[in-house]
Amino acid sequence: MKKRFLSLGLAAVMAMSLTACGGSNTAETTKAAETTAADAKAEGSEAADTAATDAGAAGGVFKIGGIGPVTGGAAVYGVAVQHGAELAVKEINEAGGINGAQIEFNFQDDEHDAEKSVNAYNTLKDWGMQVLMGTVTSAPCIAVADKTAADNMFQITPSGSAVECAANPNVFRICFSDPDQGAASAKYIGENKLASKVAVIYDSSDVYSSGIYEKFAEESANQGIEIVAAEAFTADSNKDFSTQLQKAKDAGAELVFLYYTEASLILQQASTMGFAPQFFGCDGMDGILQVQNFDTKLAEGLMLLTPFAADATDDLTVKFVESYKAAYNEVPVQFAADAYDAIYAIKAAIEDANVTPDADASTICDALKASMLNIKLDGLTGEGMTWTEDGEPHKAPKAVKVVDGAYSAM
């Protein structure tokens, strides 16, 4: 088993990305989508399965599974991943598939629960899955990654950001890891002089939130940022944040660095108590505008680091946003873009490896692990994306800000 190394931080990632883009003649550059069907109306995984079955009789079928929460408190993320992946599958199938083979895509709900995620994985194995695109959230992803490693099943997670998610040699990811996100956020705040006194509210019972906080605190010291309050909560105490907010306010915090899932409650309660600092988050914050019954005016001015901005003007993003809005009647968030890129990364790796649909999952996994080091992907979340043996992507981060109820690139 090959050795995994921790990420070196986004500054190093960006520098290495530039080196990779300019120094490899063997990398295969793949456009994430040459054409986008703006009138697509995705009806769910069953529709993707049916279309692939009808169109793939001659060239065979690759079975790609997906896992994430489509019900429960984290459903906004899982639904976005499911939809982004479905759009990519539809485009690829309509364009002729992967080397003439169609894709069947089957997405299973895990409710952001590790045990249910493993059950979903077993369901997909019984279905005949050959490649896994998932899972969406970190704790379930870690649990499933142990199973895929044992089975030698290729796995690419769009958004599982905990370091442990990609610890095994068969797992790659699209998003940045927690250490990268935490360190990069502190660096962005420091370099842009957004604040010198910062409070942090984080979930100490969640690996994603804790991992980001730890690296944020380390880099804050390098940036001359004073953390005036570091207030934790747990999954059992995530409804009332008045104590944490009052401590941040009393400490003179100019900016509050937030955990994603409870951000809507925190913003509501901060407004009620008249506390109006700047708020800043990581990629998990992308989705707050879709939270049911949330007054999006409370998020005005909220900043977050994310590799995707829906208002970007490049052709790929414009086409993707148009297709997504036509299919699902909403603006896509980063999680949808992550999943879209994940499907196209799988396509590029399969084409590079020249594997065929009749190969078993273990054979495909061995081939794709090597091919992921060869491909270069121009995707929604980064141009010239490459991967190294540790499973981490090399691409430049972006920052967005909520302006007039929508994400706007900074």
VMD Tcl script that draws the C-alpha trace (Angstrom):
set ca {
  {0.00 0.00 0.00}
  {1.42 3.30 -0.94}
  {2.12 5.88 1.67}
  {-0.19 8.87 2.05}
  {1.15 12.27 3.00}
  {-0.76 15.17 4.50}
  {-1.49 18.16 2.28}
  {1.03 20.96 2.35}
  {-1.49 23.81 2.50}
  {-3.16 25.75 -0.23}
  {-0.25 28.08 -0.88}
  {1.92 25.09 -1.70}
  {-0.93 23.47 -3.56}
  {-1.32 26.50 -5.82}
  {2.41 26.61 -6.51}
  {2.56 22.90 -7.25}
  {-0.47 23.22 -9.49}
  {1.37 25.72 -11.65}
  {4.34 23.36 -11.85}
  {2.13 20.44 -12.80}
  {0.37 22.43 -15.51}
  {3.60 23.50 -17.12}
  {5.85 20.52 -16.57}
  {4.03 17.44 -17.83}
  {3.84 16.40 -21.44}
  {2.04 13.14 -20.68}
  {-0.99 14.58 -18.93}
  {-4.22 14.25 -20.82}
  {-6.27 17.45 -20.74}
  {-10.00 16.82 -20.70}
  {-12.67 19.49 -20.97}
  {-15.26 18.88 -18.27}
  {-17.96 19.35 -20.89}
  {-17.81 20.34 -24.53}
  {-21.54 20.81 -24.73}
  {-24.26 21.23 -22.12}
  {-27.92 20.41 -22.70}
  {-29.62 23.52 -21.37}
  {-33.02 21.93 -21.71}
  {-32.12 18.86 -19.65}
  {-34.71 17.81 -17.13}
  {-33.00 15.24 -14.92}
  {-35.54 12.99 -13.27}
  {-33.17 11.29 -10.80}
  {-30.89 8.29 -10.82}
  {-33.61 6.05 -12.22}
  {-33.80 8.19 -15.34}
  {-30.04 8.01 -15.80}
  {-30.19 4.23 -15.40}
  {-32.97 3.91 -17.99}
  {-31.25 6.14 -20.55}
  {-27.99 4.25 -20.17}
  {-29.72 0.89 -20.49}
  {-31.51 1.95 -23.67}
  {-28.47 3.53 -25.31}
  {-25.66 1.28 -24.07}
  {-26.60 -2.12 -25.40}
  {-23.88 -2.09 -28.05}
  {-20.99 -0.53 -26.13}
  {-21.66 -1.87 -22.64}
  {-22.31 0.06 -19.45}
  {-20.11 1.44 -16.66}
  {-21.94 1.34 -13.33}
  {-21.10 4.34 -11.15}
  {-22.60 4.62 -7.70}
  {-23.10 7.69 -5.53}
  {-23.77 8.12 -1.81}
  {-24.81 11.18 0.18}
  {-27.56 12.74 2.30}
  {-30.72 13.57 0.36}
  {-32.80 13.62 3.54}
  {-31.97 15.03 6.96}
  {-30.06 18.09 8.09}
  {-27.30 17.86 5.47}
  {-29.61 17.13 2.55}
  {-28.82 20.42 0.80}
  {-25.32 19.08 0.12}
  {-26.30 15.58 -0.93}
  {-29.02 16.76 -3.27}
  {-26.61 19.19 -4.93}
  {-24.07 16.39 -5.44}
  {-26.71 14.06 -6.85}
  {-27.94 16.70 -9.29}
  {-24.47 17.79 -10.41}
  {-23.48 14.19 -11.06}
  {-26.69 13.45 -12.94}
  {-26.10 16.39 -15.28}
  {-22.59 15.17 -16.05}
  {-23.81 11.60 -16.66}
  {-26.54 12.85 -18.99}
  {-24.09 14.96 -20.98}
  {-21.58 12.15 -21.32}
  {-24.19 9.60 -22.37}
  {-25.70 11.98 -24.94}
  {-22.21 12.62 -26.35}
  {-21.60 8.90 -26.87}
  {-20.50 7.77 -23.43}
  {-17.00 6.71 -22.37}
  {-15.23 5.06 -25.30}
  {-18.66 4.13 -26.61}
  {-19.95 2.75 -23.29}
  {-22.82 4.41 -21.48}
  {-22.97 5.21 -17.76}
  {-25.57 3.93 -15.33}
  {-25.69 6.11 -12.22}
  {-27.31 5.02 -8.97}
  {-27.38 7.42 -6.01}
  {-28.20 6.22 -2.50}
  {-29.24 8.29 0.53}
  {-27.15 7.98 3.72}
  {-28.77 10.76 5.78}
  {-25.25 11.92 6.80}
  {-24.95 8.79 8.95}
  {-21.87 6.54 8.82}
  {-23.71 3.27 9.40}
  {-26.36 4.08 6.82}
  {-23.62 5.09 4.40}
  {-22.01 1.66 4.72}
  {-25.43 0.08 4.15}
  {-25.82 2.23 1.02}
  {-22.40 1.07 -0.17}
  {-23.41 -2.56 0.25}
  {-26.61 -1.88 -1.69}
  {-24.57 -0.44 -4.54}
  {-22.18 -3.38 -4.50}
  {-25.15 -5.73 -4.85}
  {-26.30 -3.60 -7.81}
  {-22.93 -4.17 -9.50}
  {-21.19 -0.85 -8.90}
  {-17.73 -0.58 -10.48}
  {-16.76 2.93 -9.32}
  {-17.97 5.03 -6.36}
  {-18.51 8.78 -6.56}
  {-18.95 9.65 -2.89}
  {-19.59 10.02 -0.16}
  {-20.61 13.64 0.34}
  {-19.83 14.30 4.02}
  {-16.69 13.40 5.93}
  {-17.71 11.01 8.72}
  {-19.68 8.71 6.40}
  {-16.89 8.98 3.83}
  {-14.30 7.72 6.32}
  {-16.49 4.74 7.17}
  {-17.12 3.86 3.53}
  {-13.47 4.39 2.56}
  {-12.50 1.50 4.84}
  {-14.89 -0.72 2.88}
  {-13.73 0.43 -0.55}
  {-10.11 -0.14 0.47}
  {-10.90 -3.69 1.53}
  {-12.74 -4.31 -1.74}
  {-10.22 -2.42 -3.91}
  {-13.07 -0.28 -5.27}
  {-12.08 3.03 -6.87}
  {-13.56 5.94 -4.93}
  {-13.57 9.66 -5.63}
  {-15.30 11.89 -3.11}
  {-16.58 15.24 -4.35}
  {-16.66 16.86 -0.92}
  {-15.36 14.58 1.85}
  {-12.74 16.95 3.18}
  {-11.40 15.24 6.32}
  {-7.81 14.08 5.83}
  {-8.86 10.52 6.66}
  {-11.31 10.42 3.74}
  {-8.45 10.05 1.26}
  {-6.02 8.14 3.47}
  {-6.30 4.94 1.41}
  {-4.60 4.58 -1.98}
  {-7.87 3.91 -3.83}
  {-9.48 7.21 -2.79}
  {-9.15 10.61 -4.47}
  {-11.06 13.82 -3.88}
  {-12.25 16.89 -5.76}
  {-12.50 19.33 -2.85}
  {-9.68 20.68 -0.73}
  {-8.89 18.88 2.53}
  {-9.75 20.35 5.93}
  {-6.18 21.48 6.71}
  {-6.00 23.26 3.37}
  {-9.32 25.03 3.93}
  {-8.57 26.13 7.48}
  {-5.09 27.42 6.72}
  {-6.17 29.11 3.49}
  {-9.07 30.88 5.22}
  {-6.78 32.35 7.87}
  {-4.29 33.35 5.20}
  {-6.99 35.04 3.11}
  {-8.30 36.95 6.13}
  {-4.79 38.03 7.10}
  {-3.49 38.96 3.66}
  {-6.63 40.95 2.84}
  {-6.62 42.55 6.30}
  {-10.26 41.68 6.89}
  {-9.86 41.59 10.67}
  {-7.25 41.38 13.41}
  {-9.58 40.04 16.13}
  {-11.43 36.87 15.19}
  {-13.82 34.55 17.00}
  {-14.36 30.94 15.98}
  {-17.52 28.90 16.52}
  {-17.01 25.25 15.64}
  {-18.41 21.76 16.22}
  {-15.95 19.83 18.37}
  {-17.85 16.60 17.71}
  {-17.41 16.82 13.94}
  {-14.15 15.86 12.19}
  {-14.71 18.39 9.38}
  {-15.23 21.33 11.70}
  {-12.49 20.37 14.18}
  {-9.94 19.78 11.42}
  {-10.61 23.15 9.86}
  {-10.45 24.94 13.22}
  {-7.10 23.42 14.17}
  {-5.37 24.56 10.99}
  {-7.17 27.91 11.05}
  {-5.78 28.56 14.53}
  {-2.24 27.59 13.50}
  {-2.21 29.86 10.44}
  {-3.89 32.72 12.33}
  {-0.80 32.97 14.52}
  {1.36 33.30 11.40}
  {-0.92 36.02 10.06}
  {-0.94 38.08 13.25}
  {-4.62 37.35 13.82}
  {-5.75 37.20 17.44}
  {-8.38 34.56 18.16}
  {-10.27 36.33 20.91}
  {-12.83 33.56 21.40}
  {-12.82 29.90 20.34}
  {-16.25 28.55 21.21}
  {-17.16 24.92 20.66}
  {-20.49 23.14 20.51}
  {-21.46 19.55 19.81}
  {-24.14 17.72 17.86}
  {-26.11 17.54 21.12}
  {-25.99 21.29 21.74}
  {-26.40 22.89 18.33}
  {-29.55 24.98 18.64}
  {-28.75 27.84 21.04}
  {-25.60 29.83 20.27}
  {-26.32 32.83 22.46}
  {-23.47 32.01 24.87}
  {-20.88 31.61 22.11}
  {-22.04 34.75 20.33}
  {-22.06 36.81 23.52}
  {-18.49 35.77 24.31}
  {-17.41 36.72 20.78}
  {-19.17 40.06 21.07}
  {-17.73 40.83 24.52}
  {-14.23 39.94 23.27}
  {-14.49 42.52 20.50}
  {-14.45 40.10 17.58}
  {-14.45 41.91 14.25}
  {-15.02 38.68 12.30}
  {-16.53 35.31 13.19}
  {-15.24 32.19 11.48}
  {-18.16 29.76 11.27}
  {-19.02 26.10 11.04}
  {-21.29 25.39 8.10}
  {-24.32 23.31 9.13}
  {-25.51 25.60 11.94}
  {-24.55 28.85 10.22}
  {-28.14 29.83 9.48}
  {-29.07 29.59 13.18}
  {-25.93 31.47 14.21}
  {-26.65 34.31 11.79}
  {-30.27 34.54 12.95}
  {-29.30 34.64 16.61}
  {-26.49 37.15 16.03}
  {-28.98 39.45 14.32}
  {-31.43 39.12 17.19}
  {-28.81 40.17 19.73}
  {-27.54 43.05 17.60}
  {-24.12 41.52 16.92}
  {-23.00 42.34 13.38}
  {-19.38 41.34 12.72}
  {-18.12 40.03 9.40}
  {-18.81 36.32 8.92}
  {-16.48 33.97 7.08}
  {-16.68 30.25 6.27}
  {-15.28 27.45 4.13}
  {-16.77 25.48 1.28}
  {-19.36 23.86 3.53}
  {-20.99 27.26 3.85}
  {-21.91 27.09 0.17}
  {-25.53 26.07 0.47}
  {-26.71 28.44 3.17}
  {-28.83 30.37 0.68}
  {-30.79 27.17 -0.01}
  {-31.65 26.47 3.66}
  {-35.41 26.30 4.05}
  {-37.09 29.20 5.87}
  {-33.80 31.10 6.17}
  {-33.90 34.86 5.58}
  {-31.08 35.24 3.07}
  {-30.77 38.93 3.96}
  {-29.03 37.78 7.14}
  {-26.24 36.29 4.99}
  {-25.54 39.56 3.17}
  {-21.78 40.13 3.18}
  {-20.97 36.57 4.25}
  {-17.65 35.44 2.75}
  {-16.42 31.94 2.05}
  {-13.57 30.18 0.31}
  {-14.78 27.96 -2.49}
  {-13.39 26.79 -5.83}
  {-16.68 27.55 -7.60}
  {-18.59 30.76 -8.23}
  {-21.91 30.45 -10.05}
  {-21.63 34.00 -11.43}
  {-18.32 33.30 -13.18}
  {-18.38 34.20 -16.87}
  {-16.33 31.40 -18.41}
  {-18.21 29.28 -20.95}
  {-18.17 26.08 -18.92}
  {-19.66 27.69 -15.80}
  {-22.27 29.63 -17.78}
  {-23.44 26.47 -19.56}
  {-23.47 24.44 -16.37}
  {-25.49 27.04 -14.47}
  {-27.98 27.34 -17.32}
  {-28.44 23.56 -17.51}
  {-28.72 23.21 -13.74}
  {-31.31 25.97 -13.45}
  {-33.30 24.49 -16.32}
  {-33.26 21.03 -14.74}
  {-33.70 21.89 -11.07}
  {-34.95 25.49 -10.96}
  {-32.18 26.74 -8.69}
  {-28.63 28.08 -8.88}
  {-25.99 25.37 -8.32}
  {-23.68 25.52 -5.33}
  {-20.12 24.26 -5.09}
  {-21.18 20.74 -4.11}
  {-22.97 20.32 -7.43}
  {-19.87 21.54 -9.26}
  {-17.66 19.16 -7.25}
  {-19.83 16.21 -8.28}
  {-19.92 17.30 -11.92}
  {-16.13 17.44 -11.97}
  {-15.90 14.08 -10.17}
  {-17.86 12.34 -12.92}
  {-15.70 13.93 -15.61}
  {-12.55 12.94 -13.70}
  {-13.78 9.34 -13.69}
  {-14.42 9.59 -17.43}
  {-10.95 11.00 -18.10}
  {-9.27 8.33 -15.98}
  {-11.21 5.50 -17.66}
  {-10.27 6.85 -21.08}
  {-6.63 7.20 -20.06}
  {-6.57 3.64 -18.71}
  {-8.57 2.31 -21.68}
  {-10.54 -0.02 -19.41}
  {-13.75 -1.60 -20.65}
  {-17.12 -2.09 -18.94}
  {-16.66 -5.85 -18.71}
  {-13.75 -5.42 -16.28}
  {-14.42 -6.09 -12.61}
  {-14.28 -3.35 -9.99}
  {-10.85 -4.34 -8.66}
  {-9.27 -4.33 -12.12}
  {-10.82 -0.95 -12.85}
  {-9.58 0.39 -9.51}
  {-5.99 -0.63 -10.16}
  {-6.11 1.02 -13.59}
  {-7.73 4.26 -12.39}
  {-5.33 4.72 -9.47}
  {-2.53 5.00 -12.02}
  {-4.48 7.06 -14.53}
  {-5.52 9.69 -11.97}
  {-1.84 10.68 -11.87}
  {-1.84 11.22 -15.64}
  {-4.99 13.19 -16.33}
  {-5.47 16.95 -16.30}
  {-9.03 18.26 -16.02}
  {-10.41 21.64 -16.96}
  {-13.43 21.63 -14.70}
  {-15.89 23.88 -12.94}
  {-13.81 23.93 -9.75}
  {-10.43 24.47 -11.35}
  {-8.52 24.67 -14.61}
  {-5.76 22.16 -15.25}
  {-6.64 20.12 -12.17}
  {-4.20 17.32 -11.43}
  {-3.94 14.73 -8.67}
  {-1.00 13.17 -6.92}
  {-0.53 9.90 -5.10}
  {-1.95 11.30 -1.87}
  {-5.33 11.72 -3.57}
  {-5.35 15.51 -3.26}
  {-6.25 17.88 -6.09}
  {-4.02 20.72 -7.20}
  {-6.02 23.81 -8.14}
  {-6.37 27.43 -7.07}
  {-9.00 28.44 -4.48}
  {-11.48 31.25 -4.99}
  {-13.46 33.43 -2.60}
  {-17.07 34.49 -2.93}
  {-19.29 36.91 -1.06}
  {-23.06 37.02 -0.67}
  {-24.27 40.15 -2.45}
  {-27.99 40.88 -2.89}
  {-28.89 37.32 -1.96}
  {-26.49 35.62 -4.40}
  {-22.90 34.42 -4.43}
  {-20.53 36.85 -6.13}
  {-16.88 36.19 -6.94}
  {-14.43 38.34 -4.98}
}
mol new
graphics top color blue
foreach p $ca { graphics top sphere $p radius 0.5 }
foreach p [lrange $ca 0 end-1] q [lrange $ca 1 end] { graphics top cylinder $p $q radius 0.2 }
display resetview
